[in-house]
């Protein structure tokens, strides 16, 4: 956890992005590091946790981090939490909480709230169309002998 917090602090000094850091650990060894690179890379998905997961996956040559833990300087936002679940680590550890982040100007509660709202009624409305055509793709996936389930 100390390394995740160090990465967050370093990010303030370098000006590379927000005050967030994360590390992925396997068998007691750090295999992935990440700090928030949103503003540096002009990438709204470049949160510390996602950067750390990408780094860890490249290190171990797989698309999942099962058998690992992820240490985050702050409680993961909804996007990062989703990415963490898809990556399938064994455990998540975090230092600061979401209310601490909100007090620093990073309030993700509205996203947590939006998830519960019907898609068409969200702040950014979502509309479904061409479902039948999209279902054909899923049928092709189900029938494919080239798929790698995840």
Secondary structure, DSSP 8 states (H G I E B T S, - for coil): -HHHHHHHHHHHHHTSSSS-EEEEEETTEEEEEEE--HHHHT-TT--HHHHHHHHHHHHHTSS--TTEEEEEEE---HHHHHHHHHHT-SEEEEEE-HHHHHHTT---HHHHHHHTS-GGGSSS------HHHHHHHHHHHHH-SS----
